[in-house]
């Protein structure tokens, strides 16, 4: 850190971490005293900081700061899997009497966007910061993070109402393609951050499941465009 602007930036980003209640940054010693109301792993704190900053335990050992593996990935991601099961079930039931795979996929995509945008609207103020941690466009253009839930809602309505389907499919490929690139990079970098796919209401870790959910939508969009 070289100036008070750096101090302000580091303090602001660390304060956004769930569980952090107070941050005191000392420019002279390039150190920070972080107060938490529950344990937060060192890797999680490091993930929210820009690449030019680093964070380490003054004792020289990070073991006491590691995020405990209290829950398996399956348990943590259970809400996401349940939502997908409900979405698939609803899309199938809507077409069970007159089955049409393409129509079922359009229903699924519309319901996907509507449901996922709902969770983001629960914390519209906090979502952009979480989203910008892995979406490259949201990081470069902060306003995009605020606009994203509205984009999802709009695309969901287009799919369900069968309006401008070609535009909606192309928009899906572009929007989710950008996000999937960011998710892939995060997974390859092995960063431990929260997934904002369900907003900030549910604390989901960024895992391969996040990549899979986007991949499913992208495959459906490409399939529908070629159909």
VENJOBEL-V794808 format. One record per backbone hydrogen bond with DSSP energy under -0.5 kcal/mol. NH is the residue of the N-H (numbers start at 1). CO is the residue of the C=O. E is the energy in kcal/mol with one decimal. If there is no record, write none. Layout:
((NH,CO,E) (NH,CO,E))
This chain:
((7,3,-1.6) (8,4,-2.6) (9,5,-2.4) (10,6,-2.8) (11,7,-2.5) (12,8,-2.5) (13,9,-2.2) (14,10,-2.3) (15,11,-2.1) (16,12,-0.8) (17,14,-1.3) (20,17,-2.0) (21,19,-0.5) (21,35,-2.8) (22,35,-1.6) (24,33,-2.2) (25,23,-0.5) (26,31,-3.1) (27,25,-0.6) (30,26,-1.0) (31,26,-1.6) (33,24,-2.8) (34,32,-0.6) (35,22,-2.9) (35,33,-0.5) (37,19,-2.8) (38,19,-0.6) (42,65,-2.1) (45,41,-1.8) (46,42,-2.4) (47,43,-1.6) (48,44,-0.9) (48,45,-0.7) (49,46,-1.0) (53,50,-2.0) (60,57,-2.5) (65,62,-1.4) (66,62,-0.7) (66,63,-0.8) (70,68,-1.9) (76,72,-2.3) (77,73,-2.5) (78,75,-0.8) (81,77,-2.2) (82,78,-2.5) (83,79,-2.2) (84,80,-2.2) (85,81,-2.3) (86,82,-2.3) (87,83,-2.4) (88,84,-2.7) (89,85,-2.5) (90,86,-2.8) (91,87,-2.4) (92,88,-2.1) (93,89,-2.6) (94,90,-2.0) (95,91,-0.6) (95,92,-1.0) (96,93,-0.7) (104,100,-2.5) (105,101,-2.2) (106,102,-2.0) (107,103,-2.3) (108,104,-2.4) (109,105,-2.6) (110,106,-2.3) (111,107,-2.7) (112,108,-2.8) (113,109,-2.1) (114,110,-2.2) (115,111,-2.7) (116,112,-2.5) (117,113,-2.3) (118,114,-1.7) (119,115,-1.5) (120,116,-1.3) (121,117,-2.2) (122,118,-0.9) (123,120,-1.1) (124,121,-0.9) (127,123,-2.3) (128,124,-0.7) (130,126,-1.4) (131,127,-2.8) (132,128,-2.2) (133,130,-1.0) (134,131,-1.6) (135,131,-2.4) (136,134,-0.7) (139,135,-1.8) (140,136,-1.8) (141,137,-3.1) (144,141,-1.9) (145,141,-0.7) (145,142,-0.8) (146,142,-1.1) (147,143,-2.0) (148,144,-1.8) (149,145,-0.5) (150,147,-0.7) (151,147,-1.8) (152,148,-2.5) (153,149,-2.3) (154,150,-2.5) (155,151,-2.6) (156,152,-2.4) (157,153,-2.1) (158,154,-2.0) (159,155,-2.3) (160,156,-2.4) (161,157,-2.4) (162,158,-0.6) (162,159,-0.5) (163,158,-2.4) (168,164,-2.4) (169,165,-2.6) (170,166,-2.3) (171,167,-2.8) (172,168,-2.0) (173,169,-1.9) (174,170,-2.2) (175,171,-3.1) (176,172,-2.4) (177,173,-1.2) (178,174,-2.0) (179,175,-1.8) (180,176,-2.8) (181,177,-1.8) (182,178,-1.8) (183,179,-2.6) (184,180,-2.8) (185,181,-2.2) (186,182,-2.2) (187,183,-2.5) (188,184,-2.5) (189,185,-2.3) (190,187,-0.7) (191,186,-2.0) (193,191,-1.0) (195,204,-3.5) (199,196,-2.2) (201,198,-0.6) (202,198,-0.8) (204,195,-0.6) (204,202,-1.4) (206,193,-2.4) (207,205,-0.8) (210,207,-1.1) (211,207,-1.0) (212,208,-2.3) (213,209,-2.3) (214,210,-1.5) (215,211,-2.4) (216,212,-2.5) (217,213,-1.4) (218,214,-2.4) (219,215,-2.7) (220,216,-2.1) (221,217,-2.3) (222,218,-2.5) (223,219,-2.5) (224,220,-2.6) (225,221,-1.9) (226,222,-1.8) (227,223,-1.2))
